[in-house]
């Protein structure tokens, strides 16, 4: 041991141990509690407060929840539940309201007499929101009086005060996220709307509303939406499948309780080739599935197989039917309520309760068997779809064998147009999927060969939304993407699971022109990833490059601009507001830039802006991709008109 090590060892005592009391731990390590401190974590604060109100609804005491985004990006969540208790807790000698808002793992969730089921598993929700808010105001309405307490960074500014009288009950939490903690402080209306819509479907009869006081209409009212579902999951499935062609008209809706587990399932079939099953436990979206999804799949396959055998529909089928075949074209939502959910991992994305498998299996099996017996025409249509899926899977296996190389890392089997990078460390490597050979050539010249690979794509790739699986693998451009990335499909011939063991890049960057055609190509590529490589999206490996729209010059001053707001600012600053005094170069395509310009603006990690593509709400994403890439033109046109930022016709 060196002298320095000896001194360090001797000086390591109790004084070196830091104890974080109260909510200090949350402020010190916020990402441990809410995921991150950017956009995702910011919106998570709202979900934590709304979840408390939903728990009141699950307990039968609340049917209305209002979310308001104020002008300063603070948030109010109002409900008409019982109101957080305000009486003094004997042990803590503080109001229950203050304890709930300032102590981790405090709340009614841990008393099963108060809440039989609850979405907030760890009991840290609203206290975390308080800790991470520069200001929070809690207003509680109890029949008789209104109580208020205010906080800053999790610490009470006042005692609980009576401020008025009321006949109503409920809670209003108003908070402003702390901008010294969050890197993003602007709330996205669509992100919140998506979660509230989901909650409305999952909790039939609860009315949720969202109002944005930052967006005032011409009539003086604010932008707002109301989310309410009378039939719950049945309407959820119809919403997801709104842009798909239905195989059967019915949605099979199951609401029951088996082995003490409340189970709700809604399912239908469409003519697509994708399986879309979304699972929830106590309103939490279990992204990785779990035992309830296992039970659903088991019940579905077992019951459909038995029906097909009993009706002798499989007698002349020459291919073997697998589990995947029963789920092709299936859209389903599985929602269960569990008093003591066991989730695998901190993220609460996979359910581990084994008792749930049998409950969901039994619920689905019994209800589906009755439906198939009572609807022979629809049952025959579903089984024919299953047989077609099995036949197509056999064809897809042959196509897949052409795509998958025994050793994709040797370089021998890589696409000819791929300009690979020299590094073999996937975590440091990135591949640019570039629109066209011209832009691909420029990108190859401008890149850093050490860690950046370029794969030029010819024109618009296949719209996978409308194509059978083996047709997808017939596409040359899609085969090139598979082989360039080094991924394979499944370890067994009947599996559609993506195998990422030999993935060669942890950044897959879509780089297209900043025009309508470029956006269409980017959407086609994203649709392919969403339908066939969703694991890459879930891991956060997919990005979109953002090339500039303009290069502006005034004398020796030169500046790239990514939007019209930046362009206008340059003109105001250097041209005194006169557009004619400034030279403007409009980039209509990547090929118009030389290699050094493309590197400086779009590919250099020190200066570029990459937009990471994430799936916050898979069911909502499914609905949007189906609508954008499906057959129905009207909703697509409406969506583009509402969301296109560049689609302006120059006079």
N, C-alpha and C positions, 0 to 999 in steps of 0.2 A: 504494500500500500504506500503510495507516495505521500509526502508531507501534506500536500494540498487536499488529497482525498481523505487523509486522517482528520484534518481540521473540519472539512465539510461533514464528515461522518459524526464527529463529536458535536457539531453545532445543530444537527438535525434533531429537534426536540419537539415537545408539545406545542411550542410557540410557532412551529412551522406548519402546523395543521390548521387549515382555514375551514371554519364551520360557517356555511351559508345558511342564515336563519330566514324563516318566513319565505317571502317571495324573492329574496335576493338570488336564489339559485336559478329561478326562471329568467331573471334579467341577465344573469351571467352566462347562461347557456340556453337561450331561447329555442334554438333548433331542436334540442332534445325533447321539447314539449309540443312544438307546433310544426315541426318538419324543416322549416327554413325561415329566413327573415326577409325574403323577397315576396313576390306576388302570391305564391302558394300559401305561405304562412300568414300573410296579411288577410286573405280571404278566410283562412281557417279560423281566425278570431270570430268572425261573424257566425260561422257554423257552430262553434262551441256554445255561443249564447243561444242561437236558435234551437240547438239540441236540447237545452234545458226546457225550453217552451214545448218542444215536441214530447219530451218526457211527461210533462203535465197532460198533454193530449193523450198519450198512451195510457196514463193513469185514469183518464176519463174526466178531466177537470178543465180542459182548454179546447176551444174549437176555432180560435182566430189568432193569427200571428202576423204582425206587421213589421216589415223591415224598411227603414228609411235611410237613404244616403244623403247626408246634409251637404251643403255647399262647400264646407271645409274638409270634406271626406271623413267626417266623423259619422258614426252609425248609431241609430236607435233601433232596438228590438222591443216591441210591445206585445204582450199576450194578455189574454183574459183568464189566466189560470188562477190558482189560489193565492198567489203572491208569496214571495220568499218569506219565511217566518222572521219576525222582528223582535220577538220576546227574548229576554236575557237567558243565556245558557249558564246553568249553575256552576259547572266545572270551569268554564273559560271566563266567567264573569263579564261576558260581552254579549251584545246582540247577536242572534243567530245570523242575521244579514251580514254583519261584519265578519263573522267567522267563515261563512260561506265564501266571502269575497277576498279573504286574506290568508286562508289556511289551505294548503294543498291537502288533497284527500279528505276534504270535509264536504258533506252534502247529504241529501236524502237518498242518494243512490245506494249507500251502504246499508240502509235500513230497508229490508225487503217488505216491510209492512207499508212503507211509503211508496216505493216504486217496485212493482213486480218485475218489470223489464226496463232497461235503460240503455240508450245509445252511448252515453258518456261513461266508458268503462272505468277509467282511473280516478274519476272525481276531481280532476285538476282543471276542468274547463273554464268556468267563469273566473276563478282566481288567477288563472294564467292570463286571461284577457285583461284583468285588472292590473296585473304586474307589468304588462307590456303596453299599457296605455298611459299617455301623458296626463289624461284626465278621464275619469269615469264617474258617472252619476247614476245611482240606483234609486229608482222611485217605486215604492211598493204601495199598492192599493189594497187595503183590507176593509171589509164592510165596517164603516165607521170613520176611519182616518186614512190619510195619505202620509207615508213616511219617506224621508229622503236622507241619503248619505252620499258624500262626495269623496273622491280619492284622487291622488296623484302618484303615478308610478307604483301603485299597489298599497300606498299608505293613506290612512284616513285623514281627510282635511277637517272633517267635522264629526260629531257624534251623530247617531241616528236621531233625526228631528221630525216632529209632527208638523206638517205644513198646511194641512187643510182637512176637510171632511169629504167623504165619498160614500156612495152606496155600492160601488163596484169593487171587483177584486182583479188583481193582475200585477204584472211586473213590467217596468220599463227600464231597460239598461241602455244608457247612452255612453259611448266611449270614443276616444280619439287615439288611434295607434301612435306610439311614441316614435317620432321621426329620427330620434338619435339611435334607435335600434333597427328599424325597418329601412331597407334600401329602396323600397317602393311603397308609396303611401296613397296612391290613387286607386280607388276601387273600380273594378270593371262590372258594369251593369249586367252584361250577358253571363258572366261567370256566376254571379249571385243568383240570377234568374234561373240558370240551369239547375242549380242545387235546390232551389225552392220548388221548382216544377217537379223534380224528382221526389222531394218530400211529400208533395201534394198527392202524387200517384201512390206513394207507399203508405199514406195515412188518409184513406178515404174519409171525407166529411170534414177535414180540417181546412179552413180557408187561410191561405198565405198570400200576402201582398208585398210588392216591392215598389217603392217610390224613389225617384231620383230628383232631388231638389237642385241638382246642378244643371238639369236639362228642362228648361221652361218652354212650353208650347206657345203658339200664337194666341191661344185663348186664355193664357195666364196659368193654365194648369201644368202640373209636372208630368214628366214621363213616368208611367206606372203600369204594372201588370198585376192581375189577380190569378192565382193558381189554386184551382179547386177541382177535385175529382170525386164524383159520386160513386163510380164503380171501381176505383182503385187500379189494381194491376191489369185488369182487362183493358182499361183505357190506356195504360202505360204501353202495353204491347201494341195496341193499335197506333199509338203515337210513334213508336220506334219504326213500325212497318208501314207508315203512311205513304211512303214513296215506292214501296215494293209491290210487286204483283202477287196477290194472295193465291195460295194453292187451295185453301179451303176458306169459306167465309167466316166460320166460327172462330172465336177465341175460347179455348177450353179453360174455364176459370174454376179453380179449386180453393175453397175456403173451409178449413176444417181444423180439428185438433187431434193429434195422434200421440199416444204415450205421454200426454201432458205437454206436448209441444205444439203451439199454434202454428199452422202451416198455411201459407197462401201462395198459390202458383197460378200463373196465367201463361198460356202457350198457344201458338198457332204455327202454321207452315206457310212459306212463300215459295216462289219459283226460283229463288236464288240458290247458290251453291255454298253458302256460308252458314255456320252455326253461330247464333248470337244468344247466349244465355247469360243473364245478369243476376247475381245472387246478393242477397242482403241479410244481415242479422241485426235486429233491433235498429233498423234504418241505416246501418253502416254498410257501405258497399264493399263486399269482400272480393277485392280485385283478383286474388289468387284462388278464390273458390273455397274449398274445404269440404267438410263432411256432409253439409246440406246439399252441395252440388253433386257429390258422389251418390247420395241417396236418390236425387232427382234422376240422374242419368241411369242408375240401376233400374229404378221403377219404370222409366220410359222404355228402355231397351227390352227388358223382360216382358212387359205387357204387349208391346208391339210385335215382338217375336212370337209370342204365344198366339196372338190373334192371326198373324200371317200363317203360322203352322196349322192352326185349327181350320182355317179357310182354304188350306192347300194352295196358297198363292205362291209358295216358294218351291213347289215340286219340280218345275221345269227350269229353275234358275241355275245356271252353270257356275256362277261365282259365289264365293262364301260371303255371307253378310257379316259386317263388323259393327262395333258400337258406333263408330263415326257415321256410318251410313244411315242410322236411325235419326241422326241429328242434322243432316244436311238440309238447309232451307228452314231450320227450326228457329223461331224467336220465342224466348221464354224469359220470364222474370220469376225468381224464387225468393220469397221473403218469409223468414221465420222469426219468431220471438223466443229468446232463451233467457231464463232468469239469471243463470250463472255462465255466461259465454266464456269459453277458453280460446283465446286467439293466439296463433303462432306468431311470435315476433312482436316488436314494439308498434309496428305500423297498423296492426289490427286488420290485416288483409286476408287471413286464412283461418277459417273456423276449425277447431280441433275437437269439439264435443262428439264422441263416438255414438252416443245415444240418439243423435239426430239422424244418422244414416237410415236406421230402420223406420223412424217416424215419417220421414219424407218419402222414402221408398214405398211404404204402405199407402200413404195419402195419394201419391201420384198413381200407383198401380190400381187401386180401387176405383178412383174417379175416371181414369183413362179407359179402363176395361168397360165401364158402364157406357161411356161416350161412344166407343167403337161399336159396341153391340147395338146402340140406339141410332147410330148414323152410319149404316153400311156403305153408302156412297162415298162419304168423306174418308172413311176408313180405307176403302179400296184405293182411293186417290193417294193417301199417305203412303201405303205399302208399295204402290207402284213407284212413287218417288224414291223410296228406300232402295228398291231393286235397281232403279236407274242410277242411283248414287253408287251402288256396289259395282255395277258394270263400268261406270265412268272411272271409278277408283282403280280398277284393273288397268284401264287405258292410261290413267295418270301415272301408274307405277312404271309403265314402260317409258313414258316421256321423262319421268324423273331419273331413270337410270341413265338417260342420255345427258342429263344436266349434271348429275353428281359424279365427280372425279374421285378416283381412289386416293389420290394425293394432291389436293388442290393447292397445297403450300409449295410444291416444287416449282411452280411457275409454268410447267409444261402445259397444264390444262387451262390456263387463264385466257380470257378473251384477248384476241389480237390487238384490239384498240386500247386496251388498258395500259396506261403509262404508270407502272407501279412505283412505290417508294422503296428506298433502300432499307429502312428500319423494319424489323419483324416484330416489334413490340406493339401489339394491337392497341394497348392503352394510350400510346403516343401517336398512333397513325390515324390519318383521316383520308377519306376518299370523296372526291367531288363528282357528282353525277351531273354532267354538263350537257346542255341543250345544243346539239349540232356539232359537226366536225370543225367548223370555223372557230367557234368559241372554245372548243376543246383544244384546238391547236394553240390558241393564245394562252389558255390556262396551263398547258404543258410547258410553254416557254417561261411563264411567269412564276410558276410554283416553286416551293422549296422541295427538291427531290428527296431530301432526307426523310420526311414524314408525310408528304402529300402525294396522293395518287389521283389520277384523272381518268374517268371513264366517260367518253363522249357517247351520247345516246342519239340515235337517228330519229328525228321528228317526234311525234306523239306516240307514247307507248300504248299498248293494248289497254282498253277500259275493262279492268278485271271484274267490275261490278256486273257485267253482262255476260261473262265468259265462263264456260265449264272449266274445272280444274286442269284437265289435261290440255285444253286449248291455251290456258295461261302458260303452261310449260312448253308449248310449241312456239311461243313468241321468242324470237332471237334476242331482242333487247332484254327481256326478263330473264332468259337463260344467262345472259352476260352478267346481269346484276347478281344472280345467285352464285355463279362461279367466281366472280370478282370478290364478293364478300367472303366466300369460303364456307357459307352455311349450307346445311343439308336439312331435308325434311324428314323428321322422324328416324327412329332407330329400328323400327319394325315396319313392314310393308303396309300394315293397315293403320298406321299412325300419321296424323297430319301435323304433329308437334314439330316445331322448329328447333333444330339442334345448333346451338351457338358455340359449341366447344372450339371450333376452328375459325371463328369469326376473326377477320384479319384487320378490321378497323373499328375503333370505338367512337369515331365521328363519321357519320354518313351525311354529306352536305349536298342538298339539292340546289343547283345553281342554274337558274334560267333567266331569260330576258325579263326586264321590268315592264312588260306589256301584257295585253290580254292573252295572247298566245302562250307567253311564258307562264302566266298564272295557271292556264289550263293544263299545260304540261306538268307543272309542279303538283297540281291537284290529282292528275292521273297517277303520278309516282306515289304521292301520299296515300291514295286509295289502295294502291298495290301493297304498300307497307302495312296499312291498317288491316287489310283483309288477309294477307299472307305472311307478314312478318311483324305481327303486333308486338312480339316480345322486344323488338328493337325500339319501338316507341315507348313501351313501358319502362325500359331501362334508360331512356333519355339519350339514345344514340343518334337520333335523327335531327338534323338541323336544316334551316333554310338560309342561304346566303342572301345578303341584301346589297346588290350593286347600286351605285348612285344613279339618279335620274338625270342630273345636270352637272356640267362643269361651267362655272361662271368666272369671267375675267373682267377686271377693271384695271387697266394699266398693268402693273407688275403683280397686283393682288389676284390670286387664283384660289378658288374654293369649290370643293365638291358639295353637292346638295342632294339629299335623299328624298326630299319632298318639297311641295310648293311653299310650305311655311318657311323653310330654310332659304329657298330661293328668294322669296319676298324680303326676308330679313337682310340678305346680301344686297339686294337692289336698294333697299331703304338706306343701308349703311354707307355703301360705296357709290351709289348712283343717284343719291338724293331723291329716291323714289321713282326715277325715270328709267323704265325698262330699256329704252333705246340707248341709254348711256352705258349699258353693261352688255358684254358679249356673252351670249348663252349658247352652250353646246348641249343639245338634248341627246342622251344616249338611248337609241331605240333598241339596241341589242348589245350583248356582251362582246360580239365580234367587232364593234366600233371602237373598243378600247385597245390600246396596245398592251403588251405583256406587263410592262412596269406599272401602268395605270391599274390594270386588273389586280395585280399583286397588292399595290398600295391601298386600294379602296375596299377590296372584297375578300382577299385571301390571306393577307398578313395578320397573324393573330394579335399583333400589337395595336392595330388600327381598325380592323374589320368589326362588323356587327353581325353575329350569327343569332338567328332566332331558333331557340330549341323548341321542338314540337313535342308537346306532352298531352296525355289524355287525362284530364281532370274528371271527366264524366263520359265513360265509354258508351253508355246508352244514348246520350245526346250526340256524341260523335257519329255513332251508327246512323242515327236519324239524318244527320247532315250529309254524310257521305252518300247515303242512299238517294237523298233528294238531289244532290249535285250531279251524281253520275248515273242516275236511273233514267227511266223513260219519260216521266212526267215533266213537261216543260214549264208549266205555270209556276209552281212553287220555286223552281230553280231561278226563274227570271226575277221573282219577288225577292229572293235571298240576295242575288247579285246586286239588285238595285239598292238594297238596304246596306250592303256591306262593302261594295267596291269603292275604294278610295281614289283610284286613279282613272276610273272609267268616265272621263269627261271628254266631250267632243270640242276640239279647238275651233273657234269661230274663224 
